[in-house]
Amino acid sequence: MSSSQRSSRTALNRAEVSTVVSTTLNVRTAGAQFVDVTPDIAAFVTDARACDGAVTVFVRHTSASLTIQENADPTVLIDLATALQRLAPEHAGWQHDTEGADDMPAHIKTMLTGASLQIPVVNGRLALGTWQAVYLIEHRRRPHHREVVLQFIGSAV
């Protein structure tokens, strides 16, 4: 079976990079949780008058991270938090505990999930799937103020 029989693709969409727009999103967390920042990123894309290109999302912290996950069933986020807790439990004999028992596990969880994402922008919209959302993951128990840098690179209208 040839590759053309297994898959197909849309017509090429070509854009010249003519615009770079950046901003910083300030997110207040209430402790360990997933915070949906998709509406904020979509609003940024609109405000940037983005047409085609990519938006980079970057969290400026080592104990919070970013992920793209399902937004339809909230139990997905509960199960993901449970999995992260199992992978990096608080009381596992970590050396680094300067800021508390949840400090080193937060760093591990960030390493596993990542500090940045890149999302295509096509025809002025984030090219996320139907059930996808972008989440800031707060890995610490205490509330924090988190900075998320947003940068669009591409063509604008």
VMD Tcl script that draws the C-alpha trace (Angstrom):
set ca {
  {0.00 0.00 0.00}
  {1.46 3.35 -0.98}
  {1.53 6.34 1.36}
  {-1.01 8.15 -0.85}
  {-3.52 5.40 -0.10}
  {-3.01 5.67 3.68}
  {-3.16 9.43 4.04}
  {-4.02 12.67 2.34}
  {-3.26 16.32 2.92}
  {-4.79 19.68 2.21}
  {-3.40 22.13 -0.31}
  {-0.28 24.00 0.75}
  {-0.87 27.26 2.60}
  {2.10 29.58 2.10}
  {2.76 32.69 4.22}
  {5.65 35.09 4.32}
  {6.92 35.95 7.78}
  {6.25 39.63 8.09}
  {5.15 39.98 11.69}
  {6.46 39.18 15.15}
  {4.15 40.09 18.04}
  {4.85 39.30 21.70}
  {3.13 39.75 25.04}
  {3.26 38.32 28.54}
  {0.21 36.66 30.03}
  {0.02 36.83 33.83}
  {-1.77 33.83 35.31}
  {-2.78 33.58 38.93}
  {-3.01 30.00 40.18}
  {-4.76 28.71 43.29}
  {-2.20 25.97 43.94}
  {-1.69 22.66 42.15}
  {-4.09 22.66 39.20}
  {-4.53 22.78 35.44}
  {-5.48 26.27 34.19}
  {-7.00 26.50 30.70}
  {-5.21 29.38 28.94}
  {-6.61 28.61 25.48}
  {-9.03 31.58 25.45}
  {-6.17 33.93 26.38}
  {-3.96 32.58 23.59}
  {-6.83 32.80 21.07}
  {-7.48 36.42 22.11}
  {-3.77 37.19 21.64}
  {-3.88 35.71 18.12}
  {-6.89 37.91 17.33}
  {-5.29 41.03 18.85}
  {-2.07 40.34 16.90}
  {-4.17 40.25 13.72}
  {-2.46 36.96 12.96}
  {-3.23 35.23 9.69}
  {-0.84 32.30 9.16}
  {2.19 31.29 11.20}
  {2.79 29.93 14.68}
  {2.35 31.03 18.25}
  {4.94 30.01 20.81}
  {3.75 29.67 24.40}
  {6.53 29.69 27.02}
  {6.19 29.56 30.80}
  {8.95 31.45 32.65}
  {9.14 29.13 35.66}
  {10.72 25.81 36.67}
  {7.84 24.56 38.82}
  {4.99 25.16 36.38}
  {4.60 23.81 32.87}
  {2.43 23.66 29.76}
  {0.54 20.90 27.99}
  {-2.07 20.36 25.31}
  {-4.74 17.98 26.54}
  {-8.39 17.03 26.22}
  {-10.87 19.72 27.26}
  {-14.10 17.70 27.13}
  {-13.91 15.38 30.13}
  {-12.56 16.94 33.36}
  {-11.63 13.50 34.71}
  {-8.76 13.48 32.19}
  {-7.10 16.31 34.14}
  {-7.69 14.47 37.44}
  {-6.05 11.34 36.05}
  {-3.13 13.34 34.63}
  {-2.56 15.00 38.02}
  {-2.66 11.55 39.65}
  {-0.10 10.20 37.17}
  {2.25 13.14 37.80}
  {1.91 12.62 41.58}
  {2.84 8.94 41.14}
  {5.83 9.79 38.94}
  {7.18 12.46 41.31}
  {5.78 12.00 44.83}
  {6.57 14.58 47.50}
  {8.18 12.38 50.12}
  {10.57 10.27 48.06}
  {13.78 11.39 49.76}
  {14.62 14.25 47.41}
  {17.75 16.25 48.25}
  {16.36 19.57 47.03}
  {13.63 20.76 49.39}
  {14.62 24.40 49.89}
  {11.09 25.68 49.29}
  {9.22 22.71 50.76}
  {8.40 19.08 50.07}
  {6.60 19.94 46.82}
  {9.60 21.84 45.37}
  {11.65 19.04 43.78}
  {8.60 17.09 42.57}
  {7.46 20.30 40.84}
  {10.77 20.53 38.97}
  {10.49 16.89 37.86}
  {6.91 17.38 36.68}
  {7.98 20.43 34.68}
  {10.81 18.44 33.11}
  {8.34 15.72 32.10}
  {5.69 18.03 30.68}
  {7.70 20.95 29.26}
  {8.06 24.70 29.42}
  {7.01 25.62 25.88}
  {4.62 24.75 23.09}
  {4.31 25.82 19.49}
  {0.85 25.92 17.93}
  {0.18 26.55 14.24}
  {-2.06 29.47 13.34}
  {-4.04 28.97 10.14}
  {-6.38 31.60 8.73}
  {-6.23 33.57 11.98}
  {-7.12 30.67 14.28}
  {-5.22 28.27 16.51}
  {-5.00 24.93 14.68}
  {-5.98 22.92 17.77}
  {-8.10 19.81 17.46}
  {-11.75 19.76 18.51}
  {-11.06 18.42 22.00}
  {-7.70 20.11 22.62}
  {-6.93 22.92 25.05}
  {-3.72 24.51 26.26}
  {-3.15 24.24 30.01}
  {-0.74 25.89 32.38}
  {0.01 23.25 35.01}
  {0.77 24.61 38.47}
  {2.85 22.00 40.27}
  {3.13 23.77 43.64}
  {0.54 23.61 46.43}
  {0.61 27.36 47.16}
  {-0.98 29.98 44.90}
  {1.46 31.62 42.49}
  {1.61 34.32 39.85}
  {2.95 32.76 36.66}
  {4.22 34.53 33.55}
  {3.54 32.99 30.16}
  {5.23 34.60 27.15}
  {3.18 34.49 23.95}
  {4.85 35.19 20.59}
  {3.28 35.03 17.16}
  {5.53 34.77 14.11}
  {4.00 34.81 10.66}
  {1.78 36.90 8.43}
  {-0.83 39.35 9.65}
  {-3.84 41.06 8.14}
}
mol new
graphics top color blue
foreach p $ca { graphics top sphere $p radius 0.5 }
foreach p [lrange $ca 0 end-1] q [lrange $ca 1 end] { graphics top cylinder $p $q radius 0.2 }
display resetview
